[in-house]
Amino acid sequence: MPSFGAIRAIREAGLRIPEDVSLVSFDDHFYSSFLATPLTAVAQQKEEIGQVAVKMLCDQLAGNGSAAGLSLPTHLNLRDSVREIA
């Protein structure tokens, strides 16, 4: 998880989460809420992303696809790794 590298670098710099740096992860792993400072994260629908990607690929291979963009819903799980800036 790339967030672990960010957490380590922040700590090695002598900074604290969220007092000095707010941190948000993209892709909410099940262990994000179990960290010493629970990590705020954007949750994605991984199964739906995979299903849509396979359908788009099959459509492209069949000559029926388009290069149109796609938007799938996400959810922000607010935890303790962010704070409001006053």
Residue pairs with C-beta under 8 A, 6 or more apart in sequence:
1 25
1 27
1 29
2 25
3 23
3 25
3 32
3 39
3 41
6 23
7 17
7 23
7 35
10 16
10 17
10 20
10 21
10 23
15 21
17 23
17 37
17 81
18 37
18 80
18 81
18 82
18 83
19 83
22 40
22 81
22 82
22 83
23 39
23 40
23 81
23 82
24 39
24 40
24 41
24 42
24 76
24 81
24 82
25 32
25 39
25 40
25 41
25 42
26 41
26 42
26 44
27 41
27 42
27 43
27 44
28 41
28 42
28 43
28 44
28 77
29 41
32 38
32 39
32 41
32 77
32 79
33 39
33 77
33 79
37 79
37 80
37 81
38 79
38 80
38 81
39 79
39 81
40 76
40 77
40 78
40 79
40 80
40 81
40 82
41 76
41 77
41 79
42 74
42 75
42 76
42 77
43 74
43 75
43 76
43 77
44 72
44 74
45 72
45 73
45 74
48 72
49 72
52 70
52 72
56 65
56 70
57 65
59 65
59 66
